[in-house]
């Protein structure tokens, strides 16, 4: 594993990583790359612009001078940089800084640098991955996020997730890797797994998926999409006015109860109740938001973990300590499974603090 430990994720890190590969006599053939789909000629290189090319030339001159290497090494060097570009992982790291309070001793600085891991580079991409990459220092950790059958291939996401973005946006984000994703999330009709399109039939109350459909699949009733559009516009106006209750009521007439627009409104209404001191009502709508998130993204997802973290805070504010105790442990377990205990240590400190508070209340006879 080779690390360019920079305070920011910069293009120059790829150049220095390539130099490290030469320094330690590691063959770049141990990495995988879609080079046959890339433009390899020096005159037509999308990834390496003129300014970047100058920095490559400068470093190569210094490197060749120090090691007496032939200057014909440039094409090989550029090829190595391309492989690093396609195989690197952004390393998320946290620094420990002593402070007056326990909760202030951790500082998450985000992406510290890039790391190239020959074994991990062989993991293929999927927009619906069954594994996630996290870091402990410079060590990469691959954790599965759902049950995996014997012989089943492990996949990680190179960035976009099917549940989080439209297919066109995912394709654009993946274009830098020079391949067209053919994972299950991209093969399916986007209308089938787009969770903001779980429309509700006005006749039979069965949900349907596709906005292009002319009739309900269940009862065959004709769909009045103009009426649906008008109701959506009314609901969106309520959202702009932050009238979340009316937005929810309107959305319920056109959407299935697990549609993402409803989840967004539940979350906003929970926040509104929290800010007005109505914590029990905030808990109610936070739980509804949680149900939508778990339906859309899965119970073992970053989105679900974030919802659990919010729910813990609301339960503590509502003095619902018994339920908070259960949710705290669920949240900690999910954080550990997803590697979020490493990337978000402040949340773990907050959860531990909540457990201490609950135990103190127990000792005082408050539970």
N, C-alpha and C positions, 0 to 999 in steps of 0.2 A: 504494500500500500504506500502511495506517495502523496504527500500533502503539500499544497502551496498555502501556507497559513497567512493569509492576508486579512486585514480588517474588513475588506469588502470583496465581493465577488467581481473580479475584473478580468478582461480578456488576457492581460499579460500573464495571469496565473497559468494559462494554458501553455504559454511559451516556456515558462520556468519549469512546469511539470515535464515538458518534453526534454528539457535539459537534464532533469533528474533521472529520467529513464535512461539516457545515455550514461550518465554518471554511474548508475548502479548496474549497467549492462543488462537491462531488462528488455526483452524483445517485445515490441508493440504488437507482434502477431498474437500475443496472449489476449488481446482485446478483440472485441467484435465491432463491426462497423459496416454500414451500407455503402461502402466505397464505390461499388459498381453503379450506384445511382447518383453519385456525386460528380460534379465537375472537378477534375483533378488538374487541369492545366493551370499554369500560373497566370495566364492572361484573363481568365474568366473564373474568378473565385469569389463567390458571394460571401463566404464566411470571413475571408481575410481582406479587409479594405486596404487602401494605400497606406494609411498611417500605421495600421497594424503590420503590414508587410515591411515597412521601414524598420519597425522595432525588431521583426524577425531577422532581417538582414544584419542589423547592428549586433544583435546577440550572437548570430552565427559567426560574424567576423571575429568577435571576441573569443568565442568558443573554439573556432578553428585555429586562432593564433595560440591559444593556450594548449591545445592538444595535437596540433599539426594535422588536423583532419582536412580532407579534401573538400573544397567548396562545392563539389557536386553533391554534397550531402543535403543541399537545400530541399530538393523534391521529397526526399525521405523524411526530412524534418517536418515539412508541411503536412505530409501524410500522417505523421505521428500526431501533430496538433489536431488534425481532423478526428483522429480516433479518440483523443482526449476530449474533444468537444462533444462527441457522441456518447461517451462512456462515463463522464465525470458525475459525481454526486456533490451537491452543495452541502457542506458540513455545517449543521446547526450545533452551536456550542453555547455553553453558559459559563460565565465567570463567577467565582465566589468572592464576594467583597464584604469583609466584616463591617457590621453596622451596629447602631445602638439597639435596633430592634431585630428580632429574629427574621421578620418578614422582609428586611431590607438587605440581607446579606447575599442575595442572589440577583444577578443581572443577566438577562438573556440578550445576547448581542446578535442573535439571528444567524445569518450565514457567515461563518468565519473564513471559509476558503473552499477549495474544491479538492476532492479526493478521488483517486482512480483505483478501483478495486478489481483486479483481474477476474476473480470469481463472480463478484456481484454484477460485473458488466455483462455477464451471460444471461442475466434475467431479462426476459422479454417484457414488453409493455402490454398493458391492457387498460382500457378506460373503466373496466370493472375488475380491479385487481383482487387477488386473494391474499396478498402480502403487502406489507409496508416496510420501508427502510427508515431506521432511526439511528442515532449516534450516541455513543458513550465515549467522550473524548474523541480520539481518532479512529476508534473501532466502530465498524458498521454492524448493525444488528438487523436481521431480516425476521420479521414476525408475521405469522399468518393471521388473518383477520376473519377467517371463516373456516369451517371444516374442510380439509383437503384429503381426497381419496388417495390410496396408494398408487403411485405412478402418475398422478396428476401433476402437470407442470405448474410451477410457481410463477406468478406474474406480479410485477409492481407497476405503478403508474409513473410515467416520466413527467407528469405534471397534471394534466386535466383528468377529471373523473366524469363518467357518463351522467351521473346524477346531478352534477354541478354546472354543466355547460352544454350548449348546443353542439351538435355534431360538427357544424362548420367552424365554430370557434375552437373545438378540440383539434380539428385537422390543421388549422392555422398554427396552433401552439406546437404541434408535433412536426411541422414542416422542417424545422431546423435539424431533425434527425433523418431526413431524407427517406421516409417511408410512409406508405399509406396504411393507416390502421385498419385491420380487418377483424378486430376483436368482437365478441358477442354484442357489446354495447354499441358498436358502430354498424353491425350487420342488421340489427333490428330496425324496423320502421321507427323513426324518432317520435312519432305520435303515440306509439304504444308504450314507451317507457318515459315519456315526458310527464312528470307528476303534476304539472300545472294544467293538464288537459283531461283530468278525470271528471268529465262533465256528467251531470245528473239528468236523466230523462224526466221530463215534466209529467209524463203519463204513468210510467211504471216504477219510477224512482230507482231504476237500475242505472249504474254509471256506464258510460261509453267513452271511447278514447279519442277518436280521430275527428278533427274539426271539419274534414272534408266529407264526412259521412252524411247521407241524406236522410237516413232513418235509423231509429234505434234498433240495435241488433236483437234485443230481447222481445219487445212488443211490436216492432215494425212501425211505430208511430213516426210520422214525418217530423223532422227537426226544424224548428224555426230559429235559424242561426242569427237572423236580424234581431230577434227578441233577446237572444243570449248576449249579443254584442251590446245592446242598449243597457241591459242589466250590469254588464261588466263595466261599462262607462260610468254608471251611477255609483257602483261600488268603488271605483277608482277615485271618483270625486270625494266620496266619504273618506277615503284614505288620505287624500291631500288635506282635508280638513281635520285629520287625526280623530275622526269620529269612528273609532274602531268597532264599536258595537253595531252600528248601522252597516258598516262595511261587511262585517261577519254575517249579519242577517241577510244581506243582499247576495253575498257570495254563496250562501247555503241554498239559495233557490236555483243555482246553476251548476254548482260544483259538488262532486263527491266529498264526503267529510274527511278524506285524507289528502285533499289537494293542497299543494304548497301555498297558494294565495291565502287560504284559510289559516295555515300554520303561521304565516307572517303576521297576520292580523291578531292571532292568539298571542303571539310573542309581544307585539306592540301593546296590546291591551294589558297584558301582565305587567309590562314595564310602567304603563300609565297608572295602574292600581298601586304598584309598589311606590311610585313617586308621591302618590297622594296618601300613603300610609295605610292603605287597605290591603294588608299583606295576605290575608286568607284568600281574598278574591284573586290576588296576583298568583298565588299557588295554583288555584283552580285552572287558570288560563295557561299557566306555564306547563301544567300536566297535559293539557290539550295540545299545546305546541309540540311537546315531547312526543306524543303519539304520532303526529304527522311526520316529524323528522325521522322517527324510527321506521315508519312505513316507507318513506321516500329513500332514505339513505342506508337503512339497516341499523340494527341495535349495536353492532360493532363498527362504529364509524366516528370520525372526528366530530361530525355535526352532532351526533348523539351525545358524545362526551361533553361538548360545549353546553348543550342543553341541560345535562345533569349538573354541571357546575353552576349554572344559573339557578337551577331548582334548589340546590343546597342552600344558597344564600337566601332565597325567598322563604324556605322552610324555617331557617334559623330566625329570620325576622318575624315570622308568624308564630314563633314559639312552638312549632310542631316538631319537637326534638326527637321523639321516637322515630318518626318517619325520616327525619333528617339523618339520623344515625344510620339507617338502612341505606339511604341514597348515597351518603358519603362513601360507604364501603363499595357500593356499586361503581361510583365514579372513580375511586382509586384503582379498583381492579381494571376498569376499562382504560384508564390512563396508562397503566403499566402494560397492558396488552398491546396498545397502540404505540408505545414508546413516548407518550406525551409527558410521562414523569421526568424524562430527560430534557425535553424541549420546553416544557412549561413548569419548571420547579416551583415557581411562586404559587401556582395553583395547589400543588401538593402541600406546601407550607400552610396555605389557607385552610385546606381540608383537615390537616393535622390540628390546627388551632381550633377548628370547630369541634373536633372530637374531644379535645381537652376541655372545652367549655361545657360540652354535654356531660362529660364525666364529673366535672365540678358540680353541675346541677344535680346529678344523681346523688353525689355524696352529701349535698345539702338537703336532700329529701324533696327536691323540686319535681322529680319524675315519679 
